[in-house]
Amino acid sequence: MSKFLPVIALLLLSITGNSQRVDTRLYELRIYQTEPGRMTALLNRFTHHTLGLFEKHGMRNEGYWLANADSNLLYYVLSYPDMISRNAAWKAFGDDPVWQKVRSESEQSGKIVASVVSVYLTKTDFSDFRWNRGAKKARKHPMVFELRTYTCHPGRLPALMNRFRQHTTRLFEKHAMKNVIYWTSVEEGGEQSKLVYLLAHDSVDAAKHSFDTFVKDPAWIKVRDDSEKDGKIVSKIESVFLHPLSFSNIR
């Protein structure tokens, strides 16, 4: 036997192991607006039925939050192996007699969900912050999450991604902002993707203080100016503060 075979085997195992750690799952951010006064009914349905039925049909529950500014908005994230699996899972869920019975019984007092917005996402190559899914760390107060969506000027997404990959995530941590997960959106018709990400803060006030010190940091100002020598990068920023629910795996 060649003395090089064990070395080659170890290299192959290393390569295989690294490839298995790459997250290629499809994520789906779903935003439900309830009919007035129906959020409690929706949360009861999720708690007692929907979460289990999602898992039953191969949909992985990632995180659930209520919007800080609107008590009628539920934000949640599911993940799947790919889009084909996602579509098959939702069809099986919709056809499930258990779900049909649950939905019918829960809506006897009226319709619950007024509208649904769905955003498909894939994880970026720099989103490796090892957030512990399902970890329940003892805290006096739950963390506040911030969902941020960046729309770039045409052709400028690569510059933004490079800036986050090399600088921004590290500067966020420097200013007490916890990186949770980073995605790019899957857009129809070949449109440019958006950068969508979650940060965690001790509170809304802490988040505002952190961003205030971040934007004044000379290191950030230099990074920003250097990255924008070829023109502005971001055309629009959207931010929503979210409060995790007790059954959320990201909290």
N, C-alpha and C positions, 0 to 999 in steps of 0.2 A: 504493500500500500504506500502511495506517495506521502511523504511527510507534509506536503502542502494541503492535502485533503481536509484535515481538521481545521486548518486556518480558513480555507474556502468555505467550509460548512458554517463556521462562526460568522463570517462576513455575510453569508446569505441569510442566516437567522437574524442578524442585526438589521439588514435591509428590510426583511419581511416585518420585523417588529416595528420599525419606524413607520412603514407604510400603513400598518394596522392602526397606528395612533393618529393618523390624519383623519380629521372629522369631515367626512364628505356628505353628511346627512343634509336633507332639506328641512329647513325650519319654516314654520308658518306663524306669523304674528296675526292674531285675530282680535278685532276690536268690536265688542258688542255694546250697542246702545240699547238700554231697556226702555220699555214703556214707563211712563212716570209711576214711581212707587213700586216697581216690580223687581228691583235689584235683589231684595231678600229672597224672593221666590226663585230667581235664577241661581243664586248662591246655594240655596238649599238643594236645588236640582243637581248642581255640580258636585256638591259635597256627598250626597247620598247615592248618586247614580252615574252622572256623566263621566266623572274621572275614571271610574272602574270600567265603564263601557269603552272609553277611548283606549285604555290599555288592553282590553279584551281584543280590540280590533287592530292592534299593532301601532297605535298612536302613542307616542311617549309624551307624558305631561312634563313640561319644563318649568314654567313659571306662571303665576296668576297674580294680578294686581288690580287695585282700584285706582282710578285717576284721582289726583289730589283735588282738582278743580271742578269735577263733575261726578256726582254720586251715581249717575246713570251709565257710566262707562266702565266696562270690564275689559282689561287687556290680558291676553294670555298667549303663550307660545307652546306649540307642539312641534315635534320633530318626527321625521320618517326617513327610511333609507333613500327614497327618491320620489319623484313626482308620480310615477306609475303606482308605487306603493301607497302614496298619499291618496290618490283617487280611488283605488280599490278599497282602502280602509274606510273612507268616508261613505262609499256606496254600501259596504257591509254594515256600517254603523246605522245608516239611514234605513236600511231594510230590516234591521234587528227588531223582532217583535217586542223585546224587552224595552228598547228605546221608544218605540212607538207608543207603548202603554204608558211609560213614564211621561213622555211629552203630553199625551192626551190628558192624563190626570193632573199634571202640573198647570195646565192651561184652562182648567175648568172655571177659574175666576177671571180669565181673560188672557190675551196674548202677553207674552213676556218680552221677547226680543223684537225691537223695532227695526234695527238695521245691523248689518254685519259688514265690516271691512276686513279684507284679507291681504296680507303682504307676504310674499315668498322671499326667503332669505337663505344665503349660504355663508358659512363661517369664513372669516378671513384667515390668511396664513399667519397673522401675528396675534390671533386671539387664542392664547395658550396660558391663561392666567390661573388655571386649575381651581376655578370656583367649585366648592364642594357641593355637588348636587345632593339635596336632601339633608345637608348638615343643619343641625338645630343648635347653634351656639347661644349660650345664655347671655342675654342683653337686657338692660333695663328698658330700652325702647327699641322697637324694630328699626332696621335700616330703611332709609328712603331711597328709592331707585329713580334714576333719571333716564328716560328714553330720548335719545338725541338722533335726529335725522339730518344729514347734510346733503344738499343738492349742489352739484358742482357746475361750473361753467363748462361749456362743451369741450370735451377732450381733456379735462383737467382732473378726472378721478385718479389716474395713476400718480399724479403729483401729491394729491391728498393722502392716498394710501401710503406712499413713501414717507410722507411727513409723520403720519401716525406710527408707522412701523419703526422709524428710526428715532423719533423724538417725543411725540405728543403723549403717548401712553406713559412713558417714563416721567414726564413732567406732571402729568395728572397725579401719579402716585406721590411725587414730591410734595404736591399741594393737598394731600390727604383725600384724594378722590380714588376710590377703589374701582379698577377696571374689572368688569364682569364678563362681557362678551361683545365681540365685534362681528358684524355681518355686512355683506353687500346685498342689495335687493335684486331680485330677478324681475326685470322689466320686460313688458311685451313689445314686440315690434323692433327689437334691437336698440331700444333707447338706452342711454347711459344709466348705469346702476347708481344707486344712492348708498352712502355709508350710513348704516344704522347701528347704534350701539347702546349698551347699558352701562351706566356708572352707579355706584352705591355710595351714599353719604350718611353721616350720622343724623342729619336733619335737613330740611329745606334751607334753613338759615345757614347751616354749615356749608351746603352746596354753593350758595351764593357767595359766601366768604371765600371759599376755595377758588372759584372762578375769578373773583376779583383779584386775588393775589397771583393767580396763574397769568392773567392777561398783562399784569404789570411786571412780571418776571423778565429781567433782561435776557435770560437764556431763551425764553419763548419769543420775545420780540425779535431776536436775531434769527431764530429758526423761521419764523413767519416771513420776515423780510427776505431772507435768502431764498426761501421756497417760492416767493412771488415775484422773482426777478423777471419771469416770463409772463407775468400777468396774474390777476386775481384768480383764486382757486375756487372758493366757495361762494355760491350765489344766494343760498338760503339755508338757514338753520332753524329747525323746529325742536322744541324741548317740552317734554311732559313729565311731571313728577308723579311717581306711582308708589302706592303703599302695598306691600306684599300681603296676601291672604294667608291664613294659618296653614292651608294645605299646599301652598306653593313650594316647589322644590328649590327655587331660587328665592331666598329671603334673607 
